[in-house]
Amino acid sequence: MCDPGAPSLSVARCRSSYICDRLAAGTPLAGVLVTTGIGEVESLLRYALLVEGAAHTKAGLRRALAEGR
């Protein structure tokens, strides 16, 4: 039995949660890209905007990737 007011569980929601958790934990972006199968670091922007302390621009994400963060 589940709470009818709770958001439904979906693969997309699980993926988003995983990516946001990795970004919040400070996992190097190269590792996030490999484990998620995302090809371009700029594609992480939609998730990074939800994470305090993560880069919030495409340029910031590219810089963090280049620096190994």
Beta strands, then each sheet from edge to edge (+ up, - down):
end
